[in-house]
Structure formats: C-alpha cells, structure tokens
Amino acid sequence: MADRIPSSVLFCCDYNSVRSPMAEGILKQLHGKRIYVQSAGVRHEREIDGFSIAVCAEIGVELTRHRSRSFEEMEEWGDEIDGYDLIVALSPASLRFAQEYTRLHAVEVEYWPIFDPSGLGETREEKLTAYRQSRDQIMERIKGRF
C-alpha cells in the first residue's frame, strides 16, 4: 500500500478537533477530488480548534465549516470505515482504535506520530507557533506519502 496512492483516506486523532481536520484539509487542498478524504476522532467532545483554523488559513486551507465527529458517528451516518483504503492515525489512542478495527475489517493503517499542540504556549503567538509546527509536520508527511 505504501507505494501506491489510495483512492480514499481517513485521518484520525483523539477528538477530530486539531490534527485530523488539518490533515483532511491539507490533503483535500493538494489532491482535490483525486482522493476521497475524511477525518474522525476516537471521541467527539470538542469542536474544531480555533488555532487549527487560523494556521490552516495561513496556507489557504479553509476549516471553518469542519464539524468534528467520532468513528461511531461516521458509521451512524452511513460512512463505513471499511470503505476506506487507508486509515492514518495521528495519535496513539487513534492508532489503537484503528488497529482494533482492523481485526474485523481489511483496512490498511499507518501511524504518523504528530504531536498535539493544544495546551502548549502561554501567549497567542506561542500557541500559533506550536500549531504551525503540527501543521507543517502534517504537510511534510502528506507530501511525502501522496
């Protein structure tokens, strides 16, 4: 799988509020309609993070309309996880969840350990710097993989 471009990708992290929405938006920007891409979280307790929206806007990726959702909600809404060619886990919790899921479904899983910038920094600029680092890590991984 690692040497071919999948037709569908699901990015996941803990809450679908920081890393996975950034990854979804960046991949959509770079590959448009060539790759179907969505994102989800292990849990759904938070909305999209404002700092994620801000740092993605800096590179022309629009996240203001993103609505956080969990794996469970995806399936309730008819978006079957086993319909994806690749799940990219961005956090240890989402990796464990994705690996457990593959016990029942034939889905390829990759782990990209992207650090969680939420809670880092004291000032707005320090926070933005941390979020930019995560965004840039995601961008590098996406460009290298796809």
Residue pairs with C-beta under 8 A, 6 or more apart in sequence:
1 85
1 86
1 108
2 110
2 145
5 34
5 35
5 146
6 35
6 84
6 85
6 86
6 108
7 35
7 36
7 85
8 35
8 36
8 37
8 83
8 84
8 85
8 86
9 27
9 35
9 36
9 37
9 38
9 84
9 85
9 86
9 87
9 88
10 37
10 38
10 39
10 40
10 81
10 84
10 86
10 87
10 88
11 19
11 20
11 23
11 24
11 27
11 37
11 38
11 39
11 40
11 87
11 88
11 90
12 20
12 39
12 40
12 41
12 42
12 71
12 87
12 88
12 89
12 90
12 91
12 94
12 97
12 98
13 19
13 20
13 39
13 41
13 42
13 89
13 90
13 91
13 93
13 94
13 114
13 116
14 41
14 42
14 43
14 91
14 93
14 94
14 116
15 41
15 42
15 43
15 44
15 45
15 46
15 68
16 39
16 40
16 41
16 44
16 46
16 68
16 69
16 70
17 41
17 46
17 47
17 48
17 49
17 52
17 68
17 118
18 49
18 51
18 52
18 116
18 117
18 118
18 131
18 134
19 52
19 90
19 91
19 114
19 116
19 134
19 138
20 39
20 40
20 41
20 90
20 94
21 39
21 48
21 52
21 63
21 66
21 68
22 52
22 55
22 56
22 61
22 63
22 134
22 135
22 138
23 39
23 88
23 90
23 114
23 138
23 142
24 37
24 38
24 39
24 66
25 56
25 61
25 62
25 63
25 66
26 56
26 59
26 61
26 135
26 138
26 139
26 142
27 35
27 37
27 142
27 146
28 37
28 61
29 59
29 60
29 61
30 142
30 143
30 146
31 37
31 146
35 146
38 74
38 79
38 84
39 66
40 69
40 70
40 71
40 73
40 74
41 68
41 69
41 70
41 71
41 94
42 70
42 71
42 91
42 93
42 94
42 97
43 70
44 68
44 69
44 70
44 72
44 73
46 68
47 67
47 68
48 63
48 64
48 66
48 67
48 68
49 118
49 131
51 117
51 118
51 127
51 128
51 131
52 63
52 131
52 135
53 63
53 64
54 128
54 131
55 128
55 131
55 132
55 135
56 62
56 63
56 135
57 63
58 132
59 135
59 139
69 77
71 81
71 97
71 101
74 80
74 81
75 81
81 87
81 101
81 105
81 107
82 105
82 106
82 107
84 107
85 107
85 108
86 107
86 108
86 109
86 110
87 98
87 101
87 107
87 108
87 109
87 110
88 109
88 110
88 111
88 112
89 95
89 97
89 98
89 109
89 110
89 111
89 112
90 112
90 113
90 114
90 138
91 113
91 114
91 116
92 113
95 109
95 111
98 107
98 109
99 109
101 107
102 109
110 145
112 138
112 141
114 134
114 137
114 138
114 141
115 133
115 134
115 137
116 134
117 127
117 130
117 131
117 133
117 134
120 126
120 127
120 130
121 127
121 128
121 129
121 130
